[in-house]
Amino acid sequence: MKLGIGSLLSRLFHRPDLSRRTMISACWIGALASAVLMFRGIAAFLGYSGERLRTRFRLEPPAAFPFQGPEFWLDRDERGLFAFSDRCPHLGCRPLYRKETEEYVCPCHGSRFRRGGEYLSGPAGKSMQRIFVVRQEDGSLSVDVEREVGEEFRV
């Protein structure tokens, strides 16, 4: 007896109690579930974590730089301390810091940034956004991720 794929599928899915409407409904439910799972996977790949619950953070000055905060990076140079967003300006992915090359590399499309978030190459086309940081009277730092500043801003 010769069995082709068509006859095999016919034997597996031929059930007299399964109506055409039930089969089409099951296909739509499967397609919708697949779309939801695919969207969730893409969102996770891009590093999307939903709306920010907090936009202001207070912390003690770190011992080593660059320092990764919850939504930002802190770094310093000869002119002082500064903060910048931890999101790539291209699609909002979170670049990873490579200590050996002292640069950030975006896992989504390969944009590269110097230490300090300055643009080097890739589709981003611009540096990561600098954000406001201030030293409080008690010596702690306050970072506001919604308040953008220029690249010359230092504490």
C-alpha positions in Angstrom: 0.0 0.0 0.0 1.5 3.3 -1.1 1.0 6.3 1.2 1.6 9.8 0.0 1.6 12.9 2.2 -1.8 13.8 1.0 -3.3 10.5 2.1 -1.4 10.6 5.4 -2.8 14.0 6.2 -6.2 12.9 5.1 -6.1 10.0 7.5 -4.8 12.1 10.4 -7.3 14.9 10.1 -10.4 13.2 8.7 -12.8 13.1 11.5 -16.5 13.1 10.9 -17.3 15.1 14.0 -15.0 18.0 13.0 -16.9 20.6 11.1 -15.4 23.0 8.6 -16.3 26.0 10.9 -14.5 24.3 13.8 -11.4 23.7 11.7 -11.3 27.3 10.4 -11.8 28.7 14.0 -9.0 26.5 15.2 -6.7 27.8 12.4 -7.6 31.5 13.3 -6.9 30.8 17.0 -3.6 29.2 16.1 -2.6 32.1 13.8 -3.5 34.7 16.5 -1.5 32.8 19.2 1.5 32.6 16.9 1.3 36.3 16.2 1.2 37.1 19.9 4.1 34.8 20.6 6.1 36.3 17.7 5.4 39.9 18.9 6.5 39.0 22.4 9.7 37.4 21.1 10.5 40.5 18.9 9.8 42.8 21.9 12.1 40.7 24.1 14.8 40.7 21.4 14.7 44.5 21.1 14.9 44.9 24.9 11.5 46.5 25.2 10.5 46.3 28.8 7.3 48.4 28.7 6.9 51.9 29.9 9.4 53.2 32.4 8.0 52.9 36.0 10.6 55.3 37.3 12.4 58.1 35.6 14.4 59.5 38.5 17.0 57.6 40.3 19.2 58.4 43.3 22.4 56.5 44.0 25.8 56.7 45.6 28.7 57.6 43.3 30.0 54.3 41.8 33.6 53.1 42.5 34.2 52.1 38.8 33.2 53.5 35.5 31.4 53.0 33.2 28.6 52.2 35.6 25.3 50.7 34.4 22.2 51.9 36.2 18.6 50.7 35.8 17.9 52.9 32.7 21.2 54.7 32.1 25.0 54.6 32.1 27.3 56.8 34.2 30.7 57.6 33.0 33.4 60.2 33.5 36.3 61.8 31.6 38.8 64.5 32.4 36.0 67.2 32.3 33.7 65.4 34.9 30.9 62.9 35.4 28.0 62.5 32.9 25.0 60.2 32.3 23.5 58.8 29.1 20.6 56.7 28.1 21.1 52.9 27.9 19.1 52.8 24.6 20.3 52.8 21.1 18.9 55.8 19.2 18.1 53.5 16.2 15.4 51.2 17.5 15.7 51.5 21.3 17.7 48.3 21.9 20.1 48.1 24.8 23.7 48.2 23.7 26.2 46.0 25.5 29.4 47.3 26.9 32.6 45.6 25.6 35.3 46.2 28.2 38.1 44.9 25.9 37.4 47.5 23.2 35.8 50.1 25.5 32.8 50.4 23.3 29.1 49.7 23.3 27.7 47.4 20.6 24.0 47.2 19.8 22.8 43.6 19.6 20.0 44.5 17.1 21.8 46.0 14.2 25.4 46.4 15.2 25.6 50.1 15.9 28.8 50.9 17.8 29.4 53.6 20.3 32.6 54.9 22.1 32.8 54.8 25.8 30.5 57.7 26.8 27.9 56.7 24.2 29.4 58.6 21.3 28.5 57.3 17.9 31.1 55.3 15.9 29.3 53.3 13.2 26.1 51.5 12.2 22.5 52.5 11.4 22.0 54.6 14.6 23.6 57.6 13.0 23.9 59.5 16.3 25.2 59.2 19.8 23.2 57.8 22.7 21.2 60.6 24.4 22.9 62.4 27.3 20.6 62.8 30.3 20.6 65.0 33.4 22.7 64.0 36.5 23.3 66.2 39.5 25.4 65.8 42.7 23.3 66.3 45.8 24.4 68.0 49.0 25.0 64.6 50.7 27.3 63.5 47.9 24.8 61.2 46.2 23.8 61.5 42.5 20.4 62.0 41.1 19.7 61.0 37.5 16.6 62.0 35.5 16.3 59.9 32.4 13.5 62.1 30.9 15.6 65.3 31.1 17.9 65.5 28.1 21.1 67.6 28.1 23.8 68.4 25.6 27.0 66.4 25.2 29.0 69.1 26.9 27.1 68.7 30.2 29.1 67.4 33.1 28.9 67.3 36.9 
